[in-house]
Structures are given as C-alpha cells and as structure tokens.
Amino acid sequence: MLRKAFETEIQQMKDEIILLGSMVEQNVLDSVEALKKRDMEASRKIVALDKLINDKRFALENQVMIIIATQQPMAHDLRLLASFFEIISELERMGDYAKGIGVINIRMGDQPLLKPLVDIPRMAQKGADMLHRALAAFVNEDAVAARLIPAEDDEVDHLYEQIYRELMTYIMADPKNIERANWLLWVAHNLERFADRVTNICERTVFIVTGELTEINDMKDG
C-alpha cells in the first residue's frame, strides 16, 4: 500500500510538471506571435503569466521536498525526485525567455519591426516542439528518445546564425538600423537558449533511467 501511494504521488508530480511545461511552451509561442503582430497587450499578459510560472515552480519544489522527507527514496526513486528539481528549474528559466521576448516587444514602443518575422517564429515552433517531446520522454522515462532530441538543436542554431547574418546586412546597409536589429537579435538569442535547455531536460531523463549524468553531446561524439 505504501508503494502504491508513493507511485501515485510521483504520477501527480509528473502531471504537474507537464502542466508547467505546457504553460511555458504556450508562453514562448504566444510571445513571438505578440511580437510579430506588435501586440503590446498580449505581451503584457505574457509578462504577467510569468509570475504564475514562478509560483508553480516553488510550489512543486516544495512538494518534492515533502516527498523526499516522508518517503526516504533510494536508487531510481531518488534520481527521479532529484531530477524533478532540475527539470522544474529549467522550465522556469525557459519561461523567463518567453517573458523576455514580451518585455522586448513592450520596450520597442511604437518602432516598427526592422523586417517581417520568418525565422524567429520557426525557432519558437522548433523549440516548443522539442520541449513537448522532451517532456513526453521524461514522463515515459524513455532514454532512447531523450538521447535523440538534442541533435535537433543544430536546426535552431542554424536559424539563429541565419538571423544574425541577415540582421548584420541591415546594419551595414544603414547604421541607424542597429537598435531595431539588436531587439530582434535578443529575441533570437532567447529562443536559442530556450532550445539549449531542452537538452538539459533530456540529460536528466537519461540520468533517471541509467544513473549516468553525462552531457548528451559527449555521448554522441564518443
């Protein structure tokens, strides 16, 4: 009976982490859509929603500490609970990137976008998709899937480099474009970091299953 109660608590924690991940995933997509439309009100809502993400993070971390203190887990169970802390923290930081994009849109004021957004929405969609699948791998404790997802970060990096090069051409054509180019470069930087943190979640999933805490890039290169 005690084991069944513990497993129920673990499943509830996984469900709550998935909910937190869904909030973060939607926020990053919405933040880019608000920027694309220069929708200030939508960006203000995204910034406000970040507090809910932060509050949920602290509530979940508190619940994990209670489970550890009351259940005294060992081996796989302890790895799982320790990884909950890391994954929750990663999601909160990813939420910060979405908030940051919202703040950028607000700070731009009435300045028009330097160029129509094409690759930035692609970065957001790819990052959100990677996060969605990384969390599915985590819930299912699927180390095989978790090892494969980080390779897709190369696509996000390629888009970031493409955006950087394109923005540099606008600056070289007219130095007055520097400020508006920098706004978009910071947005792309946030999305690049967002995708990087998906790799951290995948590494934790591998750790839960195998007990090996190793960078996935190292495993791939080896």
Order of alpha helices (4+ residues) and beta strands (2+ residues): alpha-alpha-alpha-alpha-alpha-alpha-alpha-alpha
